[in-house]
Amino acid sequence: MLVTDFNPLTIWLWDENYIRFSAEDYDENNIKNLFAHLTNNSIAKYSENFSTSKIEGNMWELPTLIDYLQVKFELIM
């Protein structure tokens, strides 16, 4: 992803993107939890929550993210 302008917001995306999520939710009371900050699967696979995540493999392809955003925020793209 490349942001080239903020007004108007201009974002450039590669055709075959994927989005990675952390294996655990952020918790401000546990800032040393690497699994809540890092999205690298080589690290995340050691989290107890890696295989039980709501998002399989902690990754989405770009069309899945777009679909989610359209439903969540009633966007028209």
mmCIF file of the N, C-alpha and C atoms, coordinates in Angstrom:
data_MODEL
# 
_entry.id   MODEL 
# 
loop_
_atom_site.group_PDB 
_atom_site.id 
_atom_site.type_symbol 
_atom_site.label_atom_id 
_atom_site.label_alt_id 
_atom_site.label_comp_id 
_atom_site.label_asym_id 
_atom_site.label_entity_id 
_atom_site.label_seq_id 
_atom_site.pdbx_PDB_ins_code 
_atom_site.Cartn_x 
_atom_site.Cartn_y 
_atom_site.Cartn_z 
_atom_site.occupancy 
_atom_site.B_iso_or_equiv 
_atom_site.pdbx_formal_charge 
_atom_site.auth_seq_id 
_atom_site.auth_comp_id 
_atom_site.auth_asym_id 
_atom_site.auth_atom_id 
_atom_site.pdbx_PDB_model_num 
ATOM 1   N N  . MET A 1 1  ? 0.845   -1.157  0.000  1.00 0.00 ? 1  MET A N  1 
ATOM 2   C CA . MET A 1 1  ? 0.000   0.000   0.000  1.00 0.00 ? 1  MET A CA 1 
ATOM 3   C C  . MET A 1 1  ? 0.896   1.228   0.000  1.00 0.00 ? 1  MET A C  1 
ATOM 4   N N  . LEU A 1 2  ? 0.467   2.222   -0.746 1.00 0.00 ? 2  LEU A N  1 
ATOM 5   C CA . LEU A 1 2  ? 1.177   3.486   -0.808 1.00 0.00 ? 2  LEU A CA 1 
ATOM 6   C C  . LEU A 1 2  ? 0.162   4.613   -0.728 1.00 0.00 ? 2  LEU A C  1 
ATOM 7   N N  . VAL A 1 3  ? 0.339   5.509   0.232  1.00 0.00 ? 3  VAL A N  1 
ATOM 8   C CA . VAL A 1 3  ? -0.521  6.683   0.357  1.00 0.00 ? 3  VAL A CA 1 
ATOM 9   C C  . VAL A 1 3  ? 0.246   7.854   -0.239 1.00 0.00 ? 3  VAL A C  1 
ATOM 10  N N  . THR A 1 4  ? -0.318  8.456   -1.295 1.00 0.00 ? 4  THR A N  1 
ATOM 11  C CA . THR A 1 4  ? 0.370   9.562   -1.961 1.00 0.00 ? 4  THR A CA 1 
ATOM 12  C C  . THR A 1 4  ? -0.222  10.924  -1.650 1.00 0.00 ? 4  THR A C  1 
ATOM 13  N N  . ASP A 1 5  ? -1.381  10.942  -1.030 1.00 0.00 ? 5  ASP A N  1 
ATOM 14  C CA . ASP A 1 5  ? -2.009  12.220  -0.693 1.00 0.00 ? 5  ASP A CA 1 
ATOM 15  C C  . ASP A 1 5  ? -3.038  12.003  0.405  1.00 0.00 ? 5  ASP A C  1 
ATOM 16  N N  . PHE A 1 6  ? -3.221  13.013  1.218  1.00 0.00 ? 6  PHE A N  1 
ATOM 17  C CA . PHE A 1 6  ? -4.223  12.937  2.278  1.00 0.00 ? 6  PHE A CA 1 
ATOM 18  C C  . PHE A 1 6  ? -5.461  13.773  1.980  1.00 0.00 ? 6  PHE A C  1 
ATOM 19  N N  . ASN A 1 7  ? -5.338  14.700  1.037  1.00 0.00 ? 7  ASN A N  1 
ATOM 20  C CA . ASN A 1 7  ? -6.486  15.544  0.708  1.00 0.00 ? 7  ASN A CA 1 
ATOM 21  C C  . ASN A 1 7  ? -6.504  15.819  -0.786 1.00 0.00 ? 7  ASN A C  1 
ATOM 22  N N  . PRO A 1 8  ? -7.207  15.074  -1.594 1.00 0.00 ? 8  PRO A N  1 
ATOM 23  C CA . PRO A 1 8  ? -8.061  13.959  -1.186 1.00 0.00 ? 8  PRO A CA 1 
ATOM 24  C C  . PRO A 1 8  ? -7.213  12.726  -0.880 1.00 0.00 ? 8  PRO A C  1 
ATOM 25  N N  . LEU A 1 9  ? -7.753  11.872  -0.046 1.00 0.00 ? 9  LEU A N  1 
ATOM 26  C CA . LEU A 1 9  ? -7.046  10.654  0.307  1.00 0.00 ? 9  LEU A CA 1 
ATOM 27  C C  . LEU A 1 9  ? -6.837  9.802   -0.931 1.00 0.00 ? 9  LEU A C  1 
ATOM 28  N N  . THR A 1 10 ? -5.584  9.494   -1.213 1.00 0.00 ? 10 THR A N  1 
ATOM 29  C CA . THR A 1 10 ? -5.238  8.685   -2.388 1.00 0.00 ? 10 THR A CA 1 
ATOM 30  C C  . THR A 1 10 ? -4.382  7.522   -1.924 1.00 0.00 ? 10 THR A C  1 
ATOM 31  N N  . ILE A 1 11 ? -4.911  6.314   -2.100 1.00 0.00 ? 11 ILE A N  1 
ATOM 32  C CA . ILE A 1 11 ? -4.215  5.105   -1.671 1.00 0.00 ? 11 ILE A CA 1 
ATOM 33  C C  . ILE A 1 11 ? -4.043  4.203   -2.885 1.00 0.00 ? 11 ILE A C  1 
ATOM 34  N N  . TRP A 1 12 ? -2.838  3.736   -3.094 1.00 0.00 ? 12 TRP A N  1 
ATOM 35  C CA . TRP A 1 12 ? -2.537  2.819   -4.192 1.00 0.00 ? 12 TRP A CA 1 
ATOM 36  C C  . TRP A 1 12 ? -2.313  1.429   -3.608 1.00 0.00 ? 12 TRP A C  1 
ATOM 37  N N  . LEU A 1 13 ? -2.971  0.428   -4.202 1.00 0.00 ? 13 LEU A N  1 
ATOM 38  C CA . LEU A 1 13 ? -2.855  -0.944  -3.724 1.00 0.00 ? 13 LEU A CA 1 
ATOM 39  C C  . LEU A 1 13 ? -2.370  -1.849  -4.848 1.00 0.00 ? 13 LEU A C  1 
ATOM 40  N N  . TRP A 1 14 ? -1.515  -2.781  -4.513 1.00 0.00 ? 14 TRP A N  1 
ATOM 41  C CA . TRP A 1 14 ? -1.075  -3.796  -5.443 1.00 0.00 ? 14 TRP A CA 1 
ATOM 42  C C  . TRP A 1 14 ? -2.244  -4.735  -5.717 1.00 0.00 ? 14 TRP A C  1 
ATOM 43  N N  . ASP A 1 15 ? -2.317  -5.301  -6.915 1.00 0.00 ? 15 ASP A N  1 
ATOM 44  C CA . ASP A 1 15 ? -3.453  -6.139  -7.315 1.00 0.00 ? 15 ASP A CA 1 
ATOM 45  C C  . ASP A 1 15 ? -3.658  -7.368  -6.436 1.00 0.00 ? 15 ASP A C  1 
ATOM 46  N N  . GLU A 1 16 ? -2.598  -7.938  -5.928 1.00 0.00 ? 16 GLU A N  1 
ATOM 47  C CA . GLU A 1 16 ? -2.704  -9.198  -5.181 1.00 0.00 ? 16 GLU A CA 1 
ATOM 48  C C  . GLU A 1 16 ? -2.276  -8.999  -3.727 1.00 0.00 ? 16 GLU A C  1 
ATOM 49  N N  . ASN A 1 17 ? -2.972  -8.148  -3.036 1.00 0.00 ? 17 ASN A N  1 
ATOM 50  C CA . ASN A 1 17 ? -2.650  -7.856  -1.639 1.00 0.00 ? 17 ASN A CA 1 
ATOM 51  C C  . ASN A 1 17 ? -3.225  -8.896  -0.698 1.00 0.00 ? 17 ASN A C  1 
ATOM 52  N N  . TYR A 1 18 ? -2.645  -8.950  0.454  1.00 0.00 ? 18 TYR A N  1 
ATOM 53  C CA . TYR A 1 18 ? -3.249  -9.663  1.566  1.00 0.00 ? 18 TYR A CA 1 
ATOM 54  C C  . TYR A 1 18 ? -2.994  -8.858  2.831  1.00 0.00 ? 18 TYR A C  1 
ATOM 55  N N  . ILE A 1 19 ? -3.854  -9.029  3.787  1.00 0.00 ? 19 ILE A N  1 
ATOM 56  C CA . ILE A 1 19 ? -3.790  -8.275  5.028  1.00 0.00 ? 19 ILE A CA 1 
ATOM 57  C C  . ILE A 1 19 ? -3.541  -9.260  6.148  1.00 0.00 ? 19 ILE A C  1 
ATOM 58  N N  . ARG A 1 20 ? -2.557  -8.967  6.966  1.00 0.00 ? 20 ARG A N  1 
ATOM 59  C CA . ARG A 1 20 ? -2.248  -9.833  8.100  1.00 0.00 ? 20 ARG A CA 1 
ATOM 60  C C  . ARG A 1 20 ? -2.779  -9.207  9.386  1.00 0.00 ? 20 ARG A C  1 
ATOM 61  N N  . PHE A 1 21 ? -3.253  -10.064 10.257 1.00 0.00 ? 21 PHE A N  1 
ATOM 62  C CA . PHE A 1 21 ? -3.752  -9.643  11.557 1.00 0.00 ? 21 PHE A CA 1 
ATOM 63  C C  . PHE A 1 21 ? -2.902  -10.289 12.640 1.00 0.00 ? 21 PHE A C  1 
ATOM 64  N N  . SER A 1 22 ? -2.837  -9.652  13.780 1.00 0.00 ? 22 SER A N  1 
ATOM 65  C CA . SER A 1 22 ? -2.111  -10.257 14.900 1.00 0.00 ? 22 SER A CA 1 
ATOM 66  C C  . SER A 1 22 ? -2.902  -11.446 15.422 1.00 0.00 ? 22 SER A C  1 
ATOM 67  N N  . ALA A 1 23 ? -2.209  -12.349 16.082 1.00 0.00 ? 23 ALA A N  1 
ATOM 68  C CA . ALA A 1 23 ? -2.842  -13.568 16.593 1.00 0.00 ? 23 ALA A CA 1 
ATOM 69  C C  . ALA A 1 23 ? -3.671  -13.305 17.841 1.00 0.00 ? 23 ALA A C  1 
ATOM 70  N N  . GLU A 1 24 ? -3.382  -12.202 18.521 1.00 0.00 ? 24 GLU A N  1 
ATOM 71  C CA . GLU A 1 24 ? -4.103  -11.887 19.750 1.00 0.00 ? 24 GLU A CA 1 
ATOM 72  C C  . GLU A 1 24 ? -4.518  -10.420 19.737 1.00 0.00 ? 24 GLU A C  1 
ATOM 73  N N  . ASP A 1 25 ? -5.605  -10.126 20.416 1.00 0.00 ? 25 ASP A N  1 
ATOM 74  C CA . ASP A 1 25 ? -6.086  -8.748  20.498 1.00 0.00 ? 25 ASP A CA 1 
ATOM 75  C C  . ASP A 1 25 ? -5.137  -7.894  21.331 1.00 0.00 ? 25 ASP A C  1 
ATOM 76  N N  . TYR A 1 26 ? -5.068  -6.623  20.971 1.00 0.00 ? 26 TYR A N  1 
ATOM 77  C CA . TYR A 1 26 ? -4.256  -5.674  21.719 1.00 0.00 ? 26 TYR A CA 1 
ATOM 78  C C  . TYR A 1 26 ? -4.824  -5.482  23.120 1.00 0.00 ? 26 TYR A C  1 
ATOM 79  N N  . ASP A 1 27 ? -3.934  -5.445  24.100 1.00 0.00 ? 27 ASP A N  1 
ATOM 80  C CA . ASP A 1 27 ? -4.322  -5.213  25.484 1.00 0.00 ? 27 ASP A CA 1 
ATOM 81  C C  . ASP A 1 27 ? -3.338  -4.212  26.075 1.00 0.00 ? 27 ASP A C  1 
ATOM 82  N N  . GLU A 1 28 ? -3.821  -3.014  26.363 1.00 0.00 ? 28 GLU A N  1 
ATOM 83  C CA . GLU A 1 28 ? -2.922  -1.970  26.865 1.00 0.00 ? 28 GLU A CA 1 
ATOM 84  C C  . GLU A 1 28 ? -2.287  -2.331  28.204 1.00 0.00 ? 28 GLU A C  1 
ATOM 85  N N  . ASN A 1 29 ? -2.836  -3.316  28.900 1.00 0.00 ? 29 ASN A N  1 
ATOM 86  C CA . ASN A 1 29 ? -2.260  -3.758  30.168 1.00 0.00 ? 29 ASN A CA 1 
ATOM 87  C C  . ASN A 1 29 ? -1.187  -4.822  29.979 1.00 0.00 ? 29 ASN A C  1 
ATOM 88  N N  . ASN A 1 30 ? -0.981  -5.249  28.736 1.00 0.00 ? 30 ASN A N  1 
ATOM 89  C CA . ASN A 1 30 ? 0.024   -6.270  28.455 1.00 0.00 ? 30 ASN A CA 1 
ATOM 90  C C  . ASN A 1 30 ? 0.770   -5.889  27.174 1.00 0.00 ? 30 ASN A C  1 
ATOM 91  N N  . ILE A 1 31 ? 1.522   -4.794  27.245 1.00 0.00 ? 31 ILE A N  1 
ATOM 92  C CA . ILE A 1 31 ? 2.179   -4.291  26.037 1.00 0.00 ? 31 ILE A CA 1 
ATOM 93  C C  . ILE A 1 31 ? 3.378   -5.146  25.597 1.00 0.00 ? 31 ILE A C  1 
ATOM 94  N N  . LYS A 1 32 ? 3.799   -6.075  26.421 1.00 0.00 ? 32 LYS A N  1 
ATOM 95  C CA . LYS A 1 32 ? 4.927   -6.940  26.045 1.00 0.00 ? 32 LYS A CA 1 
ATOM 96  C C  . LYS A 1 32 ? 4.487   -8.184  25.276 1.00 0.00 ? 32 LYS A C  1 
ATOM 97  N N  . ASN A 1 33 ? 3.196   -8.325  25.046 1.00 0.00 ? 33 ASN A N  1 
ATOM 98  C CA . ASN A 1 33 ? 2.681   -9.483  24.324 1.00 0.00 ? 33 ASN A CA 1 
ATOM 99  C C  . ASN A 1 33 ? 2.999   -9.343  22.833 1.00 0.00 ? 33 ASN A C  1 
ATOM 100 N N  . LEU A 1 34 ? 4.030   -10.021 22.369 1.00 0.00 ? 34 LEU A N  1 
ATOM 101 C CA . LEU A 1 34 ? 4.434   -9.928  20.960 1.00 0.00 ? 34 LEU A CA 1 
ATOM 102 C C  . LEU A 1 34 ? 3.334   -10.398 20.016 1.00 0.00 ? 34 LEU A C  1 
ATOM 103 N N  . PHE A 1 35 ? 2.522   -11.335 20.443 1.00 0.00 ? 35 PHE A N  1 
ATOM 104 C CA . PHE A 1 35 ? 1.481   -11.887 19.573 1.00 0.00 ? 35 PHE A CA 1 
ATOM 105 C C  . PHE A 1 35 ? 0.366   -10.869 19.285 1.00 0.00 ? 35 PHE A C  1 
ATOM 106 N N  . ALA A 1 36 ? 0.289   -9.803  20.072 1.00 0.00 ? 36 ALA A N  1 
ATOM 107 C CA . ALA A 1 36 ? -0.705  -8.762  19.841 1.00 0.00 ? 36 ALA A CA 1 
ATOM 108 C C  . ALA A 1 36 ? -0.156  -7.629  18.976 1.00 0.00 ? 36 ALA A C  1 
ATOM 109 N N  . HIS A 1 37 ? 1.151   -7.620  18.744 1.00 0.00 ? 37 HIS A N  1 
ATOM 110 C CA . HIS A 1 37 ? 1.774   -6.527  18.007 1.00 0.00 ? 37 HIS A CA 1 
ATOM 111 C C  . HIS A 1 37 ? 2.353   -6.957  16.665 1.00 0.00 ? 37 HIS A C  1 
ATOM 112 N N  . LEU A 1 38 ? 2.810   -8.183  16.577 1.00 0.00 ? 38 LEU A N  1 
ATOM 113 C CA . LEU A 1 38 ? 3.489   -8.644  15.362 1.00 0.00 ? 38 LEU A CA 1 
ATOM 114 C C  . LEU A 1 38 ? 2.546   -9.500  14.523 1.00 0.00 ? 38 LEU A C  1 
ATOM 115 N N  . THR A 1 39 ? 2.615   -9.339  13.221 1.00 0.00 ? 39 THR A N  1 
ATOM 116 C CA . THR A 1 39 ? 1.728   -10.085 12.328 1.00 0.00 ? 39 THR A CA 1 
ATOM 117 C C  . THR A 1 39 ? 2.466   -11.158 11.541 1.00 0.00 ? 39 THR A C  1 
ATOM 118 N N  . ASN A 1 40 ? 3.734   -11.324 11.773 1.00 0.00 ? 40 ASN A N  1 
ATOM 119 C CA . ASN A 1 40 ? 4.512   -12.323 11.065 1.00 0.00 ? 40 ASN A CA 1 
ATOM 120 C C  . ASN A 1 40 ? 4.084   -13.726 11.510 1.00 0.00 ? 40 ASN A C  1 
ATOM 121 N N  . ASN A 1 41 ? 3.664   -14.554 10.559 1.00 0.00 ? 41 ASN A N  1 
ATOM 122 C CA . ASN A 1 41 ? 3.181   -15.894 10.914 1.00 0.00 ? 41 ASN A CA 1 
ATOM 123 C C  . ASN A 1 41 ? 4.267   -16.772 11.508 1.00 0.00 ? 41 ASN A C  1 
ATOM 124 N N  . SER A 1 42 ? 5.524   -16.485 11.224 1.00 0.00 ? 42 SER A N  1 
ATOM 125 C CA . SER A 1 42 ? 6.618   -17.254 11.817 1.00 0.00 ? 42 SER A CA 1 
ATOM 126 C C  . SER A 1 42 ? 6.668   -17.068 13.327 1.00 0.00 ? 42 SER A C  1 
ATOM 127 N N  . ILE A 1 43 ? 6.169   -15.953 13.805 1.00 0.00 ? 43 ILE A N  1 
ATOM 128 C CA . ILE A 1 43 ? 6.094   -15.683 15.243 1.00 0.00 ? 43 ILE A CA 1 
ATOM 129 C C  . ILE A 1 43 ? 4.714   -16.049 15.777 1.00 0.00 ? 43 ILE A C  1 
ATOM 130 N N  . ALA A 1 44 ? 3.672   -15.621 15.045 1.00 0.00 ? 44 ALA A N  1 
ATOM 131 C CA . ALA A 1 44 ? 2.291   -15.807 15.515 1.00 0.00 ? 44 ALA A CA 1 
ATOM 132 C C  . ALA A 1 44 ? 1.923   -17.279 15.695 1.00 0.00 ? 44 ALA A C  1 
ATOM 133 N N  . LYS A 1 45 ? 2.535   -18.168 14.940 1.00 0.00 ? 45 LYS A N  1 
ATOM 134 C CA . LYS A 1 45 ? 2.170   -19.587 15.028 1.00 0.00 ? 45 LYS A CA 1 
ATOM 135 C C  . LYS A 1 45 ? 2.440   -20.181 16.412 1.00 0.00 ? 45 LYS A C  1 
ATOM 136 N N  . TYR A 1 46 ? 3.233   -19.492 17.230 1.00 0.00 ? 46 TYR A N  1 
ATOM 137 C CA . TYR A 1 46 ? 3.517   -19.977 18.581 1.00 0.00 ? 46 TYR A CA 1 
ATOM 138 C C  . TYR A 1 46 ? 2.494   -19.488 19.611 1.00 0.00 ? 46 TYR A C  1 
ATOM 139 N N  . SER A 1 47 ? 1.583   -18.628 19.188 1.00 0.00 ? 47 SER A N  1 
ATOM 140 C CA . SER A 1 47 ? 0.531   -18.151 20.084 1.00 0.00 ? 47 SER A CA 1 
ATOM 141 C C  . SER A 1 47 ? -0.489  -19.259 20.309 1.00 0.00 ? 47 SER A C  1 
ATOM 142 N N  . GLU A 1 48 ? -0.996  -19.349 21.528 1.00 0.00 ? 48 GLU A N  1 
ATOM 143 C CA . GLU A 1 48 ? -2.048  -20.323 21.834 1.00 0.00 ? 48 GLU A CA 1 
ATOM 144 C C  . GLU A 1 48 ? -3.315  -20.042 21.017 1.00 0.00 ? 48 GLU A C  1 
ATOM 145 N N  . ASN A 1 49 ? -3.490  -18.805 20.584 1.00 0.00 ? 49 ASN A N  1 
ATOM 146 C CA . ASN A 1 49 ? -4.694  -18.409 19.860 1.00 0.00 ? 49 ASN A CA 1 
ATOM 147 C C  . ASN A 1 49 ? -4.555  -18.478 18.343 1.00 0.00 ? 49 ASN A C  1 
ATOM 148 N N  . PHE A 1 50 ? -3.392  -18.876 17.849 1.00 0.00 ? 50 PHE A N  1 
ATOM 149 C CA . PHE A 1 50 ? -3.161  -18.858 16.403 1.00 0.00 ? 50 PHE A CA 1 
ATOM 150 C C  . PHE A 1 50 ? -4.149  -19.735 15.640 1.00 0.00 ? 50 PHE A C  1 
ATOM 151 N N  . SER A 1 51 ? -4.338  -20.950 16.070 1.00 0.00 ? 51 SER A N  1 
ATOM 152 C CA . SER A 1 51 ? -5.217  -21.866 15.336 1.00 0.00 ? 51 SER A CA 1 
ATOM 153 C C  . SER A 1 51 ? -6.692  -21.680 15.682 1.00 0.00 ? 51 SER A C  1 
ATOM 154 N N  . THR A 1 52 ? -6.986  -20.898 16.729 1.00 0.00 ? 52 THR A N  1 
ATOM 155 C CA . THR A 1 52 ? -8.383  -20.677 17.116 1.00 0.00 ? 52 THR A CA 1 
ATOM 156 C C  . THR A 1 52 ? -8.862  -19.277 16.742 1.00 0.00 ? 52 THR A C  1 
ATOM 157 N N  . SER A 1 53 ? -8.063  -18.559 15.986 1.00 0.00 ? 53 SER A N  1 
ATOM 158 C CA . SER A 1 53 ? -8.413  -17.199 15.587 1.00 0.00 ? 53 SER A CA 1 
ATOM 159 C C  . SER A 1 53 ? -9.695  -17.181 14.775 1.00 0.00 ? 53 SER A C  1 
ATOM 160 N N  . LYS A 1 54 ? -10.464 -16.092 14.898 1.00 0.00 ? 54 LYS A N  1 
ATOM 161 C CA . LYS A 1 54 ? -11.677 -15.919 14.104 1.00 0.00 ? 54 LYS A CA 1 
ATOM 162 C C  . LYS A 1 54 ? -11.337 -15.782 12.624 1.00 0.00 ? 54 LYS A C  1 
ATOM 163 N N  . ILE A 1 55 ? -10.114 -15.368 12.331 1.00 0.00 ? 55 ILE A N  1 
ATOM 164 C CA . ILE A 1 55 ? -9.650  -15.188 10.959 1.00 0.00 ? 55 ILE A CA 1 
ATOM 165 C C  . ILE A 1 55 ? -8.644  -16.293 10.660 1.00 0.00 ? 55 ILE A C  1 
ATOM 166 N N  . GLU A 1 56 ? -9.023  -17.209 9.797  1.00 0.00 ? 56 GLU A N  1 
ATOM 167 C CA . GLU A 1 56 ? -8.183  -18.358 9.493  1.00 0.00 ? 56 GLU A CA 1 
ATOM 168 C C  . GLU A 1 56 ? -6.819  -17.909 8.980  1.00 0.00 ? 56 GLU A C  1 
ATOM 169 N N  . GLY A 1 57 ? -5.762  -18.399 9.638  1.00 0.00 ? 57 GLY A N  1 
ATOM 170 C CA . GLY A 1 57 ? -4.403  -18.066 9.246  1.00 0.00 ? 57 GLY A CA 1 
ATOM 171 C C  . GLY A 1 57 ? -4.016  -16.628 9.513  1.00 0.00 ? 57 GLY A C  1 
ATOM 172 N N  . ASN A 1 58 ? -4.889  -15.884 10.173 1.00 0.00 ? 58 ASN A N  1 
ATOM 173 C CA . ASN A 1 58 ? -4.661  -14.474 10.484 1.00 0.00 ? 58 ASN A CA 1 
ATOM 174 C C  . ASN A 1 58 ? -4.408  -13.626 9.246  1.00 0.00 ? 58 ASN A C  1 
ATOM 175 N N  . MET A 1 59 ? -4.987  -14.042 8.104  1.00 0.00 ? 59 MET A N  1 
ATOM 176 C CA . MET A 1 59 ? -4.806  -13.299 6.864  1.00 0.00 ? 59 MET A CA 1 
ATOM 177 C C  . MET A 1 59 ? -6.103  -13.238 6.078  1.00 0.00 ? 59 MET A C  1 
ATOM 178 N N  . TRP A 1 60 ? -6.285  -12.131 5.376  1.00 0.00 ? 60 TRP A N  1 
ATOM 179 C CA . TRP A 1 60 ? -7.370  -11.966 4.414  1.00 0.00 ? 60 TRP A CA 1 
ATOM 180 C C  . TRP A 1 60 ? -6.769  -11.510 3.104  1.00 0.00 ? 60 TRP A C  1 
ATOM 181 N N  . GLU A 1 61 ? -7.362  -11.947 2.015  1.00 0.00 ? 61 GLU A N  1 
ATOM 182 C CA . GLU A 1 61 ? -7.004  -11.383 0.722  1.00 0.00 ? 61 GLU A CA 1 
ATOM 183 C C  . GLU A 1 61 ? -7.756  -10.063 0.579  1.00 0.00 ? 61 GLU A C  1 
ATOM 184 N N  . LEU A 1 62 ? -7.288  -9.195  -0.312 1.00 0.00 ? 62 LEU A N  1 
ATOM 185 C CA . LEU A 1 62 ? -7.879  -7.873  -0.456 1.00 0.00 ? 62 LEU A CA 1 
ATOM 186 C C  . LEU A 1 62 ? -9.388  -7.896  -0.717 1.00 0.00 ? 62 LEU A C  1 
ATOM 187 N N  . PRO A 1 63 ? -9.913  -8.768  -1.589 1.00 0.00 ? 63 PRO A N  1 
ATOM 188 C CA . PRO A 1 63 ? -11.370 -8.770  -1.793 1.00 0.00 ? 63 PRO A CA 1 
ATOM 189 C C  . PRO A 1 63 ? -12.170 -9.046  -0.516 1.00 0.00 ? 63 PRO A C  1 
ATOM 190 N N  . THR A 1 64 ? -11.633 -9.859  0.369  1.00 0.00 ? 64 THR A N  1 
ATOM 191 C CA . THR A 1 64 ? -12.308 -10.143 1.636  1.00 0.00 ? 64 THR A CA 1 
ATOM 192 C C  . THR A 1 64 ? -12.363 -8.890  2.499  1.00 0.00 ? 64 THR A C  1 
ATOM 193 N N  . LEU A 1 65 ? -11.262 -8.140  2.547  1.00 0.00 ? 65 LEU A N  1 
ATOM 194 C CA . LEU A 1 65 ? -11.241 -6.889  3.306  1.00 0.00 ? 65 LEU A CA 1 
ATOM 195 C C  . LEU A 1 65 ? -12.222 -5.884  2.715  1.00 0.00 ? 65 LEU A C  1 
ATOM 196 N N  . ILE A 1 66 ? -12.248 -5.757  1.406  1.00 0.00 ? 66 ILE A N  1 
ATOM 197 C CA . ILE A 1 66 ? -13.160 -4.820  0.750  1.00 0.00 ? 66 ILE A CA 1 
ATOM 198 C C  . ILE A 1 66 ? -14.608 -5.188  1.061  1.00 0.00 ? 66 ILE A C  1 
ATOM 199 N N  . ASP A 1 67 ? -14.934 -6.471  0.967  1.00 0.00 ? 67 ASP A N  1 
ATOM 200 C CA . ASP A 1 67 ? -16.295 -6.923  1.296  1.00 0.00 ? 67 ASP A CA 1 
ATOM 201 C C  . ASP A 1 67 ? -16.651 -6.574  2.737  1.00 0.00 ? 67 ASP A C  1 
ATOM 202 N N  . TYR A 1 68 ? -15.724 -6.815  3.650  1.00 0.00 ? 68 TYR A N  1 
ATOM 203 C CA . TYR A 1 68 ? -15.958 -6.518  5.061  1.00 0.00 ? 68 TYR A CA 1 
ATOM 204 C C  . TYR A 1 68 ? -16.206 -5.025  5.267  1.00 0.00 ? 68 TYR A C  1 
ATOM 205 N N  . LEU A 1 69 ? -15.371 -4.187  4.665  1.00 0.00 ? 69 LEU A N  1 
ATOM 206 C CA . LEU A 1 69 ? -15.514 -2.740  4.828  1.00 0.00 ? 69 LEU A CA 1 
ATOM 207 C C  . LEU A 1 69 ? -16.815 -2.230  4.231  1.00 0.00 ? 69 LEU A C  1 
ATOM 208 N N  . GLN A 1 70 ? -17.212 -2.799  3.102  1.00 0.00 ? 70 GLN A N  1 
ATOM 209 C CA . GLN A 1 70 ? -18.473 -2.382  2.472  1.00 0.00 ? 70 GLN A CA 1 
ATOM 210 C C  . GLN A 1 70 ? -19.657 -2.690  3.378  1.00 0.00 ? 70 GLN A C  1 
ATOM 211 N N  . VAL A 1 71 ? -19.647 -3.850  3.987  1.00 0.00 ? 71 VAL A N  1 
ATOM 212 C CA . VAL A 1 71 ? -20.757 -4.233  4.878  1.00 0.00 ? 71 VAL A CA 1 
ATOM 213 C C  . VAL A 1 71 ? -20.682 -3.433  6.189  1.00 0.00 ? 71 VAL A C  1 
ATOM 214 N N  . LYS A 1 72 ? -19.509 -3.378  6.780  1.00 0.00 ? 72 LYS A N  1 
ATOM 215 C CA . LYS A 1 72 ? -19.344 -2.722  8.083  1.00 0.00 ? 72 LYS A CA 1 
ATOM 216 C C  . LYS A 1 72 ? -19.671 -1.235  8.035  1.00 0.00 ? 72 LYS A C  1 
ATOM 217 N N  . PHE A 1 73 ? -19.235 -0.565  6.970  1.00 0.00 ? 73 PHE A N  1 
ATOM 218 C CA . PHE A 1 73 ? -19.393 0.893   6.909  1.00 0.00 ? 73 PHE A CA 1 
ATOM 219 C C  . PHE A 1 73 ? -20.328 1.342   5.787  1.00 0.00 ? 73 PHE A C  1 
ATOM 220 N N  . GLU A 1 74 ? -21.053 0.386   5.217  1.00 0.00 ? 74 GLU A N  1 
ATOM 221 C CA . GLU A 1 74 ? -22.004 0.671   4.144  1.00 0.00 ? 74 GLU A CA 1 
ATOM 222 C C  . GLU A 1 74 ? -21.363 1.498   3.028  1.00 0.00 ? 74 GLU A C  1 
ATOM 223 N N  . LEU A 1 75 ? -20.172 1.058   2.618  1.00 0.00 ? 75 LEU A N  1 
ATOM 224 C CA . LEU A 1 75 ? -19.422 1.755   1.576  1.00 0.00 ? 75 LEU A CA 1 
ATOM 225 C C  . LEU A 1 75 ? -19.853 1.289   0.190  1.00 0.00 ? 75 LEU A C  1 
ATOM 226 N N  . ILE A 1 76 ? -19.778 2.184   -0.737 1.00 0.00 ? 76 ILE A N  1 
ATOM 227 C CA . ILE A 1 76 ? -20.006 1.848   -2.136 1.00 0.00 ? 76 ILE A CA 1 
ATOM 228 C C  . ILE A 1 76 ? -18.681 2.054   -2.857 1.00 0.00 ? 76 ILE A C  1 
ATOM 229 N N  . MET A 1 77 ? -18.151 0.983   -3.405 1.00 0.00 ? 77 MET A N  1 
ATOM 230 C CA . MET A 1 77 ? -16.850 1.071   -4.089 1.00 0.00 ? 77 MET A CA 1 
ATOM 231 C C  . MET A 1 77 ? -16.994 0.663   -5.526 1.00 0.00 ? 77 MET A C  1 
# 
